[in-house]
């Protein structure tokens, strides 16, 4: 499930990103995506590939690849959206954490909590 007003496009500095064509209220569910869960052994192999930048940590030292558009949301701190992992249904979903204006890029914080200020493994571009 993904909202019809959410779309993917290239940014000028960060590659692909997710955007909205209409204003969105805080606490709106934007997307629910199934994930492919992989073992810790597979995670170690993926960490040596470009997919390292697109996988999510999962419970029990495993990882997952989210399907849908979830891997395309860029990082920001604080972000305007937050992702949640549902280990029972093997899904990730994204909700807004504040009101968002039409045309605004939709972002998540790669460290988990939307306002986490910790470093990430790459130079953050604005």
C-alpha positions as CSV (number, residue, x, y, z in Angstrom):
1,X,0.0,0.0,0.0
2,X,1.3,3.4,-1.0
3,X,-0.6,6.7,-1.2
4,X,-1.4,7.9,-4.7
5,X,0.1,11.4,-4.0
6,X,3.5,9.9,-3.1
7,X,6.1,9.7,-6.0
8,X,9.7,9.0,-6.6
9,X,12.0,11.4,-8.5
10,X,15.6,12.4,-8.7
11,X,16.9,15.1,-6.4
12,X,19.7,17.6,-7.3
13,X,22.2,16.3,-4.7
14,X,21.0,13.0,-3.1
15,X,20.0,10.7,-6.1
16,X,16.4,9.4,-5.9
17,X,14.0,10.5,-3.2
18,X,10.3,10.4,-2.3
19,X,8.1,13.4,-2.5
20,X,4.4,14.4,-2.0
21,X,2.2,16.2,-4.5
22,X,-0.2,17.3,-1.8
23,X,-0.1,18.5,1.9
24,X,-0.1,15.7,4.4
25,X,-1.2,15.8,8.1
26,X,1.0,14.6,10.9
27,X,0.6,10.9,11.8
28,X,-0.5,9.8,8.3
29,X,0.3,6.3,7.2
30,X,2.1,6.7,3.8
31,X,3.3,3.2,2.9
32,X,3.3,-0.4,4.1
33,X,5.8,-2.6,2.4
34,X,6.6,-6.3,2.7
35,X,10.2,-7.2,3.4
36,X,12.5,-10.1,2.4
37,X,14.2,-11.1,5.7
38,X,17.8,-12.5,5.4
39,X,20.1,-14.3,7.8
40,X,23.1,-12.8,9.5
41,X,25.3,-14.8,7.1
42,X,23.5,-13.2,4.1
43,X,23.8,-9.8,5.8
44,X,27.6,-10.1,6.0
45,X,27.6,-10.8,2.2
46,X,25.3,-7.9,1.5
47,X,27.4,-5.6,3.6
48,X,30.1,-6.0,0.9
49,X,27.8,-4.8,-1.9
50,X,25.9,-1.6,-3.0
51,X,22.8,-3.1,-1.4
52,X,24.4,-2.3,2.0
53,X,23.0,1.2,1.6
54,X,19.4,0.0,1.1
55,X,18.9,-2.9,3.6
56,X,17.5,-2.4,7.0
57,X,18.7,-4.1,10.2
58,X,16.1,-6.7,11.4
59,X,15.7,-8.6,14.7
60,X,18.2,-11.3,15.8
61,X,21.1,-9.8,13.8
62,X,19.4,-10.3,10.5
63,X,18.6,-7.8,7.8
64,X,15.8,-7.2,5.3
65,X,15.2,-5.7,2.0
66,X,12.0,-3.6,1.9
67,X,10.0,-3.9,-1.3
68,X,8.1,-0.9,-2.6
69,X,9.6,2.5,-2.3
70,X,10.8,2.4,1.3
71,X,14.6,2.1,0.4
72,X,14.3,5.3,-1.7
73,X,13.4,7.6,1.3
74,X,16.4,9.7,2.0
75,X,17.9,10.4,5.4
76,X,17.4,13.6,7.4
77,X,17.8,14.4,11.1
78,X,15.3,15.3,12.2
79,X,13.2,13.7,9.5
80,X,9.5,14.4,8.6
81,X,8.6,10.7,8.6
82,X,9.5,7.7,10.7
83,X,9.7,4.0,9.8
84,X,8.4,1.2,11.9
85,X,9.3,-2.5,11.6
86,X,6.6,-5.2,12.3
87,X,8.4,-8.4,12.9
88,X,5.2,-10.4,13.2
89,X,4.0,-9.5,9.6
90,X,7.4,-8.9,8.0
91,X,6.5,-5.4,7.0
92,X,7.9,-1.9,7.3
93,X,5.6,1.1,7.4
94,X,6.1,4.8,7.2
95,X,4.2,7.5,8.9
96,X,4.6,11.3,9.0
97,X,5.7,12.9,12.2
98,X,4.6,16.4,11.4
99,X,2.5,18.2,8.8
100,X,4.2,18.2,5.4
101,X,3.7,20.7,2.6
102,X,2.9,19.8,-1.0
103,X,6.1,19.3,-3.0
104,X,8.2,18.5,0.1
105,X,10.7,15.6,0.1
106,X,9.7,12.8,2.5
107,X,12.6,11.7,4.7
108,X,13.3,9.1,7.4
109,X,16.1,9.0,9.9
110,X,18.4,6.0,9.1
111,X,19.2,5.7,12.8
112,X,15.6,4.8,13.6
113,X,14.0,7.6,15.7
114,X,13.0,10.6,13.5
115,X,15.0,13.0,15.7
116,X,18.1,10.8,16.4
117,X,21.2,13.0,16.0
118,X,23.8,10.2,15.6
119,X,26.1,10.0,12.6
120,X,25.4,7.8,9.6
121,X,27.9,5.9,7.4
122,X,28.0,8.6,4.7
123,X,28.3,12.3,4.3
124,X,24.8,13.8,4.6
125,X,23.9,16.1,1.7
126,X,21.2,18.8,2.0
